Amino acid sequence: MQAVSTVAEYNAIYTEWTGRTVALVPTMGALHEGHMALIRRAKALADRVVVSIFVNPLQFGPQEDLARYPRPLEQDLSICRDLGVDAVFHPAVSTLYPSGLDKAGLENGTTVLPPALLSERFCGAFRPGHFTGVATVVLKLLNLLRPQIAVFGEKDAQQLKIIQQMVLDLHLPVQIISQPTIREANGLAMSSRNRYLQTEEERQAALCLYQILTQTRAAVAQTDQPLETPGTLRRISEAVLAPWQNTNVSIRIQYLEAVDQESFAPADCLKPGVKLLMAAYVGNVRLIDNMDL
């Protein structure tokens, strides 16, 4: 495995891969089993696999956790080596943002503006500019690393949809592959932010997201009639959160919404073909999850 930080170094590797199918797994590092599943999927689909590791400043808001976001590069490189990754690209900020970032962390150069229908709701409503940062850095990585395949996780469902739309709209010569969410044995969706959960009580409280989603899916499966959206989601979420009201852990749902699985348009009832999107704070840790009904 070769670990490189400059475009010139990567280009030398890419030249050696002429005639080979290349798959990219874009990450922000702090690799866990979810990332490993993406890498294994990429290896099954392509001749060569490149993993990018880059904590992207453009997708963090001014009050978010950019400074403390975990960066265990040596550990990440070891994981990639053990999985048989061919190359790891871990560039400096100046490499991906040659025009620089201003004092607020905004790009001085060109950015990608995703469709408002996809980017200004759900996570986008609470993290202004987040998906501009995501789309911009992904486009840069696709242009620089030139994969034929790129693999993304389904846990970040809104992000995945925006990237799929960007590839379609900009006629990018890459196939976007989605990988189902990898969960811990108890159902908690794997995330680099899970390590911020400080106590066992917080980790148990984080399961509320999964419980709300699975109980909603079970309710839909038990009836032949569509269920009214706001009332059903409110009833189930209140029941799941009730045992935590008088504990040391605060749980705050930021949003819990139902959308069409394909278009992401709001769904007026709960039925098969609908996707639930959810974000919640467990203490100070923001977690997201989603599930198809």
PAZAPA-4460 file (N, C-alpha, C; in steps of 0.05 Angstrom, whole numbers, plus 32768, in hexadecimal, padded with zeros to 4 digits):
% residues 293
    n_x    n_y    n_z   ca_x   ca_y   ca_z    c_x    c_y    c_z   seq   type   mol
   8011   7FE8   8000   8000   8000   8000   8011   8019   8000     1      M     A
   8009   802C   7FF0   8018   8046   7FEF   8006   805C   7FFB     2      Q     A
   8012   806B   800E   8004   8082   801A   8010   809B   8010     3      A     A
   8000   80AC   8003   800B   80C4   7FF6   7FFA   80DC   7FFF     4      V     A
   8006   80F4   7FFD   7FF8   810C   8006   7FF7   8121   7FF0     5      S     A
   8005   811C   7FD9   8005   8130   7FC4   7FF8   8124   7FAA     6      T     A
   7FEF   8136   7F99   7FE3   812E   7F80   7FF8   8121   7F6E     7      V     A
   8010   812C   7F6E   8025   8121   7F5D   802B   8104   7F65     8      A     A
   802C   80FE   7F7F   8032   80E3   7F88   801B   80D0   7F7F     9      E     A
   8002   80DA   7F82   7FEC   80C9   7F7A   7FEC   80C4   7F5C    10      Y     A
   7FF2   80D9   7F4D   7FF2   80D6   7F2F   8006   80C1   7F26    11      N     A
   801D   80BF   7F34   8031   80AA   7F2D   8026   808E   7F32    12      A     A
   8017   808B   7F48   800A   8072   7F4E   7FF5   806B   7F39    13      I     A
   7FE4   8080   7F33   7FCE   807C   7F21   7FD7   8073   7F05    14      Y     A
   7FEE   807E   7EFD   7FFA   8077   7EE3   8000   8059   7EE2    15      T     A
   8009   804E   7EF8   800F   8032   7EF9   7FF6   8020   7EF8    16      E     A
   7FDF   802D   7EFE   7FC6   801E   7EFE   7FB7   8020   7EE3    17      W     A
   7FC4   8028   7ECE   7FB8   802B   7EB4   7FAB   8010   7EAC    18      T     A
   7F91   8012   7EA4   7F83   7FFA   7E9C   7F75   7FEC   7EB3    19      G     A
   7F79   7FF6   7ECC   7F6D   7FE9   7EE3   7F54   7FFA   7EEC    20      R     A
   7F41   7FEC   7EF7   7F2A   7FFA   7F02   7F31   8004   7F1E    21      T     A
   7F2B   801D   7F23   7F32   802A   7F3D   7F19   8031   7F4C    22      V     A
   7F18   8029   7F66   7F02   8031   7F77   7F0C   8043   7F8E    23      A     A
   7EFD   8058   7F93   7F04   806B   7FA9   7EF1   8067   7FC0    24      L     A
   7EFC   8068   7FD8   7EEC   8069   7FF1   7EF4   8083   7FFF    25      V     A
   7EE4   8098   7FFD   7EEA   80B1   800A   7EE3   80B0   8028    26      P     A
   7EF6   80B8   8039   7EF1   80B8   8056   7EFD   80D1   8063    27      T     A
   7EF5   80D6   807C   7F02   80EA   808C   7F13   80DD   80A1    28      M     A
   7F1B   80C4   809D   7F2C   80B6   80B0   7F1C   80AC   80C8    29      G     A
   7F2B   80A5   80DD   7F1F   8099   80F5   7F0F   8080   80EC    30      A     A
   7F1C   806F   80DD   7F0F   8059   80D0   7F04   8045   80E4    31      L     A
   7EEC   803B   80DE   7EDF   8027   80EE   7ED4   8011   80DC    32      H     A
   7EC5   7FFE   80E7   7EBB   7FE8   80D8   7EAA   7FF0   80C0    33      E     A
   7E9C   8007   80C3   7E8C   8011   80AD   7E9D   8018   8095    34      G     A
   7EB3   8026   809A   7EC6   802C   8085   7ED2   8013   8079    35      H     A
   7ED8   8000   808B   7EE4   7FE7   8081   7ED1   7FD8   806E    36      M     A
   7EB7   7FDA   8073   7EA4   7FCD   8061   7EA4   7FDB   8046    37      A     A
   7EA8   7FF6   8046   7EAA   8004   802C   7EC3   7FFC   801D    38      L     A
   7ED9   7FF8   802B   7EF2   7FF0   801E   7EEF   7FD4   8013    39      I     A
   7EE3   7FC2   8022   7EE0   7FA7   8018   7ECE   7FA6   7FFF    40      R     A
   7EB9   7FB7   8000   7EA7   7FB9   7FE8   7EB7   7FC3   7FD0    41      R     A
   7EC7   7FD7   7FD5   7ED7   7FE3   7FBF   7EEB   7FCE   7FB3    42      A     A
   7EF7   7FBE   7FC5   7F0A   7FA9   7FBC   7EFC   7F94   7FAB    43      K     A
   7EE2   7F8F   7FB1   7ED3   7F7B   7FA2   7ECB   7F85   7F87    44      A     A
   7ECB   7FA0   7F83   7EC1   7FAC   7F6A   7ED7   7FB5   7F58    45      L     A
   7EF0   7FB9   7F61   7F04   7FC6   7F51   7F1F   7FB8   7F54    46      A     A
   7F31   7FBE   7F41   7F4C   7FB2   7F42   7F5E   7FC1   7F56    47      D     A
   7F59   7FDA   7F5A   7F69   7FEA   7F6C   7F57   7FFB   7F7D    48      R     A
   7F5F   7FFF   7F97   7F4E   800E   7FA9   7F60   8025   7FB5    49      V     A
   7F55   803D   7FB4   7F62   8054   7FC1   7F4F   805E   7FD7    50      V     A
   7F59   8063   7FEE   7F4A   806F   8004   7F54   808B   8009    51      V     A
   7F42   809E   8009   7F4A   80B9   8010   7F44   80BE   802D    52      S     A
   7F57   80CC   803B   7F53   80D3   8057   7F57   80F1   8058    53      I     A
   7F42   8100   805D   7F43   811D   805E   7F2D   8128   806F    54      F     A
   7F34   8135   8084   7F20   8143   8095   7F1A   815E   8088    55      V     A
   7F03   815F   807C   7EFD   8176   806A   7EF2   818E   8079    56      N     A
   7F02   81A4   807B   7EF9   81BB   808A   7EDF   81C8   807F    57      P     A
   7EDB   81C5   8065   7EC5   81D3   8058   7EAA   81C9   8061    58      L     A
   7EA9   81B1   806C   7E8F   81A6   8073   7E89   81A8   8091    59      Q     A
   7E9A   81B6   80A0   7E96   81BB   80BC   7E8D   81D7   80C0    60      F     A
   7E79   81DB   80D1   7E70   81F5   80D8   7E82   8201   80EE    61      G     A
   7E7F   821C   80F3   7E91   8229   8107   7E8E   821E   8123    62      P     A
   7E77   8212   812A   7E74   8208   8145   7E76   81EA   8146    63      Q     A
   7E80   81DE   8131   7E82   81C0   812F   7E9E   81B7   8137    64      E     A
   7EA2   819C   8135   7EB8   818F   8143   7ED0   818A   8131    65      D     A
   7ED7   819D   811F   7EEE   819A   810D   7F08   8196   811D    66      L     A
   7F0C   81A6   8131   7F26   81A5   813F   7F2A   818B   814E    67      A     A
   7F14   8180   8159   7F17   8167   8168   7F0F   814E   8159    68      R     A
   7F0A   8151   813F   7F03   813A   812F   7F1B   8127   812F    69      Y     A
   7F17   810D   8135   7F2E   80FB   8138   7F3E   80F7   811E    70      P     A
   7F58   80F6   8121   7F6A   80F4   810A   7F80   80DF   810F    71      R     A
   7F79   80C6   8114   7F8D   80B1   811A   7F99   80A6   8100    72      P     A
   7FA9   80B6   80F3   7FB2   80AF   80D8   7FC1   8094   80D8    73      L     A
   7FD4   8090   80EA   7FE4   8077   80E9   7FD2   805F   80ED    74      E     A
   7FBF   8061   80FF   7FAC   804B   8103   7F9C   8046   80E9    75      Q     A
   7F93   805B   80DC   7F84   8059   80C4   7F94   804C   80AE    76      D     A
   7FAD   8054   80AC   7FBF   8048   8098   7FC3   802A   809D    77      L     A
   7FC5   8023   80B6   7FC8   8006   80BD   7FAF   7FF6   80B5    78      S     A
   7F98   8002   80BA   7F7F   7FF4   80B2   7F7E   7FF1   8094    79      I     A
   7F85   8006   8085   7F84   8004   8068   7F98   7FEF   805D    80      C     A
   7FAF   7FEF   806A   7FC4   7FDB   8062   7FBA   7FBF   8066    81      R     A
   7FAE   7FBA   807D   7FA4   7F9F   8083   7F8D   7F97   8070    82      D     A
   7F7E   7FAA   8066   7F68   7FA3   8054   7F71   7FA1   8037    83      L     A
   7F8A   7FA6   8032   7F93   7FA4   8016   7F8E   7FBC   8005    84      G     A
   7F8B   7FD3   8011   7F87   7FEC   8001   7FA0   7FF1   7FF1    85      V     A
   7F9D   7FFA   7FD9   7FB5   7FFF   7FC7   7FC2   801A   7FCC    86      D     A
   7FB2   802E   7FD2   7FBD   8049   7FD7   7FAB   8058   7FEA    87      A     A
   7FB7   8069   7FFB   7FA9   807B   800C   7FB2   8097   8005    88      V     A
   7F9E   80A8   8000   7FA4   80C5   7FF9   7F9B   80D5   8011    89      F     A
   7FAF   80E2   801E   7FA8   80F3   8036   7FB5   810E   8032    90      H     A
   7FA7   811F   8022   7FB2   8139   801B   7FB0   814E   8031    91      P     A
   7FC0   8163   802E   7FBE   817A   803F   7FA6   818B   8036    92      A     A
   7F9D   819C   8047   7F86   81AE   8040   7F8D   81BF   8027    93      V     A
   7FA6   81C8   8026   7FAE   81D9   8010   7FAE   81CB   7FF5    94      S     A
   7FB1   81B0   7FF6   7FB0   81A1   7FDD   7F94   81A1   7FD1    95      T     A
   7F80   819D   7FE2   7F64   819C   7FD8   7F58   81B7   7FD5    96      L     A
   7F63   81CB   7FE3   7F58   81E6   7FE2   7F6F   81FA   7FDB    97      Y     A
   7F78   81F9   7FC2   7F8F   8209   7FBA   7F8A   8227   7FBC    98      P     A
   7F70   8230   7FBB   7F6A   824C   7FBE   7F68   8254   7FDC    99      S     A
   7F6A   8241   7FED   7F69   8246   800A   7F4D   8248   8015   100      G     A
   7F4C   8248   8030   7F33   824C   803E   7F35   8266   804D   101      L     A
   7F1E   8274   8050   7F1E   828D   805F   7F1D   8287   807D   102      D     A
   7F1B   829C   808C   7F1C   8299   80AA   7F04   8289   80B4   103      K     A
   7EEE   8289   80A5   7ED7   827A   80AE   7ED8   825D   80A4   104      A     A
   7EED   8256   8096   7EF0   823B   808B   7EE2   8237   8071   105      G     A
   7EDA   824D   8063   7ECD   824B   804A   7EE0   824C   8033   106      L     A
   7EDA   823E   801D   7EEC   823C   8006   7EEE   8257   7FF8   107      E     A
   7F06   8260   7FF2   7F0A   8278   7FE2   7F07   8273   7FC5   108      N     A
   7F07   825A   7FBD   7F05   8252   7FA1   7EE9   8248   7F9A   109      G     A
   7EE8   8236   7F86   7ECF   822C   7F7C   7EC4   8216   7F8E   110      T     A
   7EA9   8217   7F92   7E9B   8203   7FA2   7E84   81F7   7F91   111      T     A
   7E7A   81E1   7F9B   7E63   81D3   7F8E   7E4A   81D9   7F9F   112      V     A
   7E35   81E2   7F92   7E1C   81E8   7FA0   7E08   81D2   7F99   113      L     A
   7E02   81C0   7FAC   7DEF   81AA   7FA6   7DD3   81B6   7FA4   114      P     A
   7DC0   81A6   7F98   7DA4   81B0   7F96   7D98   81B6   7FB1   115      P     A
   7D8A   81CC   7FB3   7D7E   81D5   7FCC   7D6B   81C0   7FD7   116      A     A
   7D5C   81B2   7FC5   7D49   819E   7FCE   7D56   8188   7FDE   117      L     A
   7D6F   8182   7FD8   7D7E   816D   7FE5   7D8F   8177   7FFC   118      L     A
   7D99   818F   7FFA   7DAE   8198   800D   7DA5   81AB   8023   119      S     A
   7D8D   81B7   8021   7D85   81CB   8034   7D72   81C0   8049   120      E     A
   7D6B   81A7   8048   7D5A   819B   805C   7D69   8187   806D   121      R     A
   7D5D   817C   8081   7D69   8167   8092   7D83   8171   809D   122      F     A
   7D99   8163   8098   7DB3   816C   80A3   7DBA   8188   8099   123      C     A
   7DB3   818D   8080   7DBA   81A7   8074   7DAD   81BE   8082   124      G     A
   7D96   81BA   808D   7D88   81D0   809B   7D97   81D8   80B5   125      A     A
   7DA5   81C5   80C1   7DB3   81CA   80DA   7DD1   81CE   80D7   126      F     A
   7DDB   81C8   80BF   7DF7   81CB   80BA   7DFB   81DA   809F   127      R     A
   7DF5   81F4   80A0   7DF7   8204   8087   7E12   8201   807A   128      P     A
   7E12   81FC   8060   7E2B   81FA   8051   7E38   81DE   8052   129      G     A
   7E2D   81CD   8063   7E3A   81B3   8066   7E3B   81A3   804C   130      H     A
   7E25   81A2   803E   7E25   8192   8025   7E33   819F   800E   131      F     A
   7E36   81BA   800F   7E48   81C7   7FFC   7E65   81BD   8000   132      T     A
   7E6C   81BB   801A   7E87   81B0   8020   7E8A   8194   8018   133      G     A
   7E76   8183   801C   7E77   8167   8015   7E7A   8164   7FF6   134      V     A
   7E67   8171   7FE8   7E67   816E   7FCB   7E81   8179   7FBF   135      A     A
   7E8B   818F   7FC9   7EA4   819B   7FBF   7EBC   8188   7FC2   136      T     A
   7EBF   817D   7FDA   7ED6   816C   7FDF   7ED4   8152   7FD0   137      V     A
   7EBC   8147   7FCD   7EB9   812E   7FBE   7EBF   8132   7FA1   138      V     A
   7EB5   8149   7F96   7EBC   814E   7F7A   7EDA   8151   7F76   139      L     A
   7EE7   815F   7F88   7F04   8162   7F86   7F12   8146   7F87   140      K     A
   7F09   8135   7F99   7F16   811B   7F9B   7F11   810A   7F83   141      L     A
   7EF8   810B   7F78   7EF2   80FC   7F5F   7F04   8106   7F48   142      L     A
   7F07   8120   7F46   7F17   812C   7F31   7F35   8124   7F34   143      N     A
   7F3F   8125   7F4C   7F5C   8120   7F51   7F63   8103   7F4F   144      L     A
   7F52   80F2   7F5A   7F58   80D5   7F5D   7F4E   80C4   7F46   145      L     A
   7F3A   80CF   7F37   7F30   80C3   7F1E   7F28   80A5   7F20   146      R     A
   7F18   809F   7F35   7F0E   8083   7F36   7EF7   807E   7F23   147      P     A
   7EF3   8065   7F1C   7EDC   805E   7F0C   7EC4   8058   7F1F   148      Q     A
   7ECA   8052   7F38   7EB7   804A   7F4C   7EBD   8059   7F66   149      I     A
   7EA8   8063   7F74   7EAC   806E   7F8E   7E96   8062   7FA1   150      A     A
   7E9F   805A   7FB9   7E8D   804C   7FCB   7E87   805E   7FE3   151      V     A
   7E6D   8061   7FE9   7E64   8072   7FFF   7E50   8062   8011   152      F     A
   7E50   8068   802A   7E3E   805B   803D   7E22   8066   803C   153      G     A
   7E0E   8055   8042   7DF2   805E   8042   7DEB   806C   805C   154      E     A
   7DFC   806B   8071   7DF5   8078   808A   7DF1   8096   8085   155      K     A
   7E03   80A2   8075   7E00   80BE   806E   7DEE   80C0   8055   156      D     A
   7DD5   80BA   8059   7DC2   80B7   8042   7DBF   80D1   8032   157      A     A
   7DBD   80E8   8040   7DBA   8101   8031   7DD3   8108   8021   158      Q     A
   7DEA   8103   802E   7E04   8107   8020   7E05   80F6   8007   159      Q     A
   7DFE   80DC   800A   7DFF   80C9   7FF3   7DED   80D3   7FDD   160      L     A
   7DD5   80DC   7FE3   7DC3   80E5   7FCE   7DCE   80FD   7FC0   161      K     A
   7DDA   8110   7FCF   7DE5   8128   7FC2   7DFC   8121   7FB0   162      I     A
   7E0D   810E   7FB8   7E23   8106   7FA7   7E19   80F8   7F8E   163      I     A
   7E06   80E7   7F91   7DFA   80DA   7F79   7DEF   80EE   7F66   164      Q     A
   7DE1   8103   7F70   7DD6   8117   7F5F   7DEC   8128   7F52   165      Q     A
   7E01   812E   7F60   7E17   813D   7F55   7E24   812E   7F3E   166      M     A
   7E28   8114   7F42   7E35   8104   7F2D   7E23   8103   7F14   167      V     A
   7E09   8101   7F18   7DF6   8101   7F02   7DF5   811C   7EF4   168      L     A
   7DF3   8131   7F03   7DF0   814C   7EF7   7E09   8156   7EE9   169      D     A
   7E20   814F   7EF4   7E39   8158   7EE8   7E46   8144   7ED5   170      L     A
   7E37   812E   7ED0   7E41   811A   7EBC   7E5C   810F   7EC4   171      H     A
   7E61   810A   7EDD   7E7B   8100   7EE6   7E7E   80E2   7EDF   172      L     A
   7E95   80DB   7ED4   7E99   80BF   7ECC   7EA1   80AC   7EE2   173      P     A
   7E8F   80AA   7EF6   7E94   8099   7F0D   7E79   808C   7F15   174      V     A
   7E7B   8073   7F1E   7E64   8065   7F28   7E63   8067   7F47   175      Q     A
   7E4E   8071   7F52   7E4B   8073   7F6F   7E3D   805A   7F79   176      I     A
   7E4B   804C   7F8B   7E41   8034   7F98   7E3B   8039   7FB5   177      I     A
   7E23   8031   7FBD   7E1B   8035   7FD9   7E1E   801B   7FE9   178      S     A
   7E27   801E   8002   7E2B   8007   8013   7E19   800A   802C   179      Q     A
   7E09   7FF5   8032   7DF7   7FF7   8049   7E05   7FFE   8063   180      P     A
   7DF7   800B   8075   7E02   8013   808E   7E0B   7FFB   809F   181      T     A
   7E23   7FFE   80AA   7E2E   7FE9   80BC   7E27   7FF2   80D8   182      I     A
   7E1C   7FDF   80E7   7E13   7FE5   8102   7E22   7FD3   8116   183      R     A
   7E24   7FDE   812F   7E2F   7FCE   8144   7E1A   7FB8   814B   184      E     A
   7E22   7FA5   815C   7E11   7F8F   8162   7DF6   7F98   816E   185      A     A
   7DF6   7FAF   817C   7DDE   7FB8   8188   7DCD   7FCA   8175   186      N     A
   7DD7   7FCF   815D   7DC7   7FDE   814A   7DD2   7FFA   8145   187      G     A
   7DE3   8004   8156   7DEE   801F   8153   7DFD   8022   8139   188      L     A
   7DF6   8035   8128   7E04   8039   810F   7E21   8042   8114   189      A     A
   7E34   8035   8108   7E50   803B   810C   7E56   8057   8101   190      M     A
   7E65   8066   8111   7E6C   8081   810A   7E86   8089   8118   191      S     A
   7E96   809A   810B   7EAE   80A4   8119   7EA7   80B4   8132   192      S     A
   7E8F   80BF   8132   7E87   80CF   8149   7E7D   80BF   8160   193      R     A
   7E7A   80A5   815D   7E72   8094   8173   7E87   8094   8189   194      N     A
   7EA0   8099   8182   7EB5   809A   8197   7EB2   80B1   81AA   195      R     A
   7EA1   80C5   81A2   7E9C   80DB   81B4   7E88   80D4   81CB   196      Y     A
   7E7A   80BE   81C8   7E68   80B5   81DD   7E79   80AB   81F5   197      L     A
   7E78   80BA   820B   7E8C   80B7   8220   7E86   80A0   8233   198      Q     A
   7E6D   809A   8237   7E65   8086   824B   7E54   8070   823F   199      T     A
   7E51   805A   824E   7E40   8045   8245   7E23   804E   8244   200      E     A
   7E1C   8060   8256   7E01   806A   8256   7DFB   807A   823C   201      E     A
   7E0F   808A   8233   7E0B   8099   821A   7E09   8086   8203   202      E     A
   7E19   8071   8203   7E18   805D   81ED   7DFD   804F   81EC   203      R     A
   7DF2   804A   8203   7DD7   803E   8203   7DC2   8051   81FA   204      Q     A
   7DC5   806B   8202   7DB2   807F   81F9   7DB3   8083   81DB   205      A     A
   7DCB   8080   81CF   7DCE   8084   81B2   7DBE   806F   81A2   206      A     A
   7DB7   8059   81AF   7DA7   8044   81A2   7D8A   804E   819C   207      L     A
   7D82   8064   81A9   7D67   806F   81A4   7D62   8074   8187   208      C     A
   7D76   807D   8178   7D72   8082   815C   7D6A   8069   814D   209      L     A
   7D79   8054   8152   7D73   803A   8145   7D58   802F   814D   210      Y     A
   7D52   8033   8167   7D38   8028   8171   7D21   8037   8165   211      Q     A
   7D23   8051   8162   7D0D   8060   8156   7D09   8058   8139   212      I     A
   7D1F   8054   812A   7D1D   804C   810E   7D11   8030   810C   213      L     A
   7D1B   801D   811B   7D12   8002   8118   7CF5   7FFE   8122   214      T     A
   7CEE   800D   8137   7CD2   800B   8140   7CBF   8017   812C   215      Q     A
   7CC7   802C   811F   7CB6   8037   8109   7CB3   8024   80F2   216      T     A
   7CC9   8017   80EB   7CC8   8004   80D5   7CB6   7FEC   80DD   217      R     A
   7CB7   7FE4   80F6   7CA6   7FCE   80FF   7C89   7FD6   80FE   218      A     A
   7C83   7FEE   8106   7C67   7FF8   8106   7C5C   7FF8   80E9   219      A     A
   7C6D   8000   80D6   7C64   8000   80BA   7C5F   7FE4   80B0   220      V     A
   7C71   7FD1   80B8   7C6E   7FB5   80AF   7C55   7FA8   80BA   221      A     A
   7C4B   7FB2   80D1   7C35   7FA5   80DE   7C1A   7FAD   80D4   222      Q     A
   7C19   7FC0   80C0   7BFF   7FC9   80B6   7C00   7FCB   8098   223      T     A
   7BE9   7FC7   808B   7BE7   7FCA   806E   7BE1   7FE7   8066   224      D     A
   7BDC   7FF8   807A   7BD4   8014   8074   7BEC   8027   807A   225      Q     A
   7BEF   803B   8069   7C04   804F   806F   7BFF   805D   8089   226      P     A
   7C14   8063   8098   7C12   8070   80B2   7C17   808E   80B0   227      L     A
   7C07   809D   80BE   7C0A   80BA   80BE   7C26   80C1   80C9   228      E     A
   7C35   80D3   80BB   7C51   80D6   80C1   7C57   80E4   80DB   229      T     A
   7C4F   80FE   80DF   7C58   810B   80F8   7C4F   80FE   8111   230      P     A
   7C35   80F6   8112   7C2B   80E9   812A   7C39   80CF   8131   231      G     A
   7C3D   80BE   811E   7C4A   80A4   8122   7C67   80A8   812C   232      T     A
   7C76   80B9   811F   7C91   80BE   8126   7C93   80CA   8142   233      L     A
   7C81   80DC   8148   7C81   80E9   8163   7C7B   80D4   8179   234      R     A
   7C67   80C4   8174   7C5F   80B0   8188   7C76   809C   818D   235      R     A
   7C83   8092   8178   7C98   807E   817B   7CB0   808B   8188   236      I     A
   7CB8   80A2   8180   7CD0   80AF   818B   7CCC   80B6   81A8   237      S     A
   7CB4   80C0   81B0   7CAF   80C6   81CC   7CB1   80AD   81DD   238      E     A
   7CA6   8097   81D3   7CA7   807E   81E2   7CC4   8074   81E6   239      A     A
   7CD4   8077   81D2   7CF0   806E   81D3   7D00   807F   81E6   240      V     A
   7CFB   8099   81E5   7D0B   80AC   81F5   7D02   80AE   8212   241      L     A
   7CE9   80A6   8218   7CDE   80A9   8233   7CF0   809F   8249   242      A     A
   7CFB   8087   8247   7D0C   807C   825D   7D24   808D   8263   243      P     A
   7D2C   809F   8251   7D44   80AF   8254   7D3F   80CB   825F   244      W     A
   7D26   80D1   8265   7D20   80ED   826D   7D2C   80F5   8287   245      Q     A
   7D2F   80E3   8299   7D39   80E9   82B4   7D55   80DD   82B9   246      N     A
   7D65   80DC   82A4   7D80   80D1   82A7   7D95   80E7   82A3   247      T     A
   7DAE   80DF   82A4   7DC4   80F2   82A1   7DCA   80F8   8284   248      N     A
   7DBD   80EA   8272   7DC3   80EE   8255   7DAC   80FD   8248   249      V     A
   7DB2   8113   823B   7D9E   8121   822C   7D9D   8117   820F   250      S     A
   7D85   8113   8204   7D81   810A   81E9   7D6F   811E   81DB   251      I     A
   7D78   8129   81C6   7D67   813D   81B8   7D66   8136   819A   252      R     A
   7D4E   8130   8191   7D4B   812B   8174   7D4D   8146   8165   253      I     A
   7D5F   8147   8152   7D61   815F   8142   7D4D   815F   812B   254      Q     A
   7D4B   8148   811E   7D36   8144   810A   7D30   8126   8107   255      Y     A
   7D18   8120   8100   7D0F   8105   80F9   7CFB   8108   80E3   256      L     A
   7D03   8101   80CB   7CF2   8107   80B3   7CEF   80EE   80A2   257      E     A
   7CD9   80EE   8093   7CD4   80D8   807F   7CD5   80E3   8063   258      A     A
   7CE4   80D6   8052   7CE7   80DF   8036   7CE4   80C8   8023   259      V     A
   7CDE   80CD   800A   7CDF   80B9   7FF5   7CFB   80AF   7FF2   260      D     A
   7CFF   8095   7FF0   7D1A   8089   7FEF   7D29   8093   7FD6   261      Q     A
   7D1C   8098   7FC0   7D2A   809F   7FA8   7D2D   80BD   7FA5   262      E     A
   7D17   80CD   7FA8   7D18   80E9   7FA3   7D20   80FA   7FBB   263      S     A
   7D1D   80EF   7FD3   7D21   80FE   7FEC   7D0C   8114   7FF0   264      F     A
   7CF6   8113   7FE1   7CE0   8125   7FE6   7CD2   811C   7FFF   265      A     A
   7CC6   812F   800E   7CB9   8128   8027   7CA2   8113   8023   266      P     A
   7CA0   8100   8035   7C8B   80EC   8033   7C75   80F3   8046   267      A     A
   7C5C   80F3   803C   7C46   80FB   804D   7C3B   80E4   805E   268      D     A
   7C45   80CC   805A   7C3D   80B5   806A   7C53   80A1   806B   269      C     A
   7C51   808F   807E   7C66   807B   8082   7C5D   8061   8075   270      L     A
   7C6C   8057   8062   7C66   803F   8053   7C7F   8035   8046   271      K     A
   7C7F   801C   803B   7C96   8013   802C   7C9E   8026   8016   272      P     A
   7CB8   802A   8011   7CC1   803E   7FFE   7CC9   8058   800A   273      G     A
   7CC5   805A   8025   7CCC   8073   8033   7CE6   806E   8043   274      V     A
   7CF6   8083   8045   7D0F   8082   8054   7D0C   8095   806C   275      K     A
   7D14   808C   8083   7D15   809E   809B   7D31   80A9   809E   276      L     A
   7D33   80C3   80A2   7D4C   80D1   80A7   7D4B   80DC   80C3   277      L     A
   7D61   80DA   80D1   7D61   80E3   80ED   7D7C   80ED   80F6   278      M     A
   7D7C   8102   8106   7D93   810C   8114   7D8B   8113   8131   279      A     A
   7D9D   810D   8143   7D97   8112   815F   7DB1   8117   816E   280      A     A
   7DAF   8127   8184   7DC5   812B   8196   7DC2   8118   81AE   281      Y     A
   7DD7   810A   81B3   7DD9   80FA   81CC   7DEF   8108   81DC   282      V     A
   7DE6   8117   81F1   7DF9   8129   81FE   7E02   813E   81EA   283      G     A
   7E1B   8140   81E6   7E26   8153   81D2   7E2E   8147   81B8   284      N     A
   7E27   812D   81B4   7E2F   811F   819C   7E18   811D   8189   285      V     A
   7E1C   8128   8171   7E08   8127   815C   7E0B   810E   814B   286      R     A
   7DF6   80FE   814A   7DF6   80E5   813B   7DE0   80E6   8126   287      L     A
   7DE4   80D8   8110   7DD0   80D5   80FB   7DCB   80B8   80F5   288      I     A
   7DB3   80B2   80EA   7DAD   8097   80E2   7D96   8099   80CE   289      D     A
   7D90   8083   80C0   7D7A   8082   80AE   7D72   8065   80AA   290      N     A
   7D5A   8061   809F   7D51   8046   809A   7D3A   8046   8086   291      M     A
   7D3A   8033   8074   7D25   8030   8060   7D0E   8020   806D   292      D     A
   7CF6   8029   8068   7CDF   801A   8072   7CD7   8004   805E   293      L     A
***
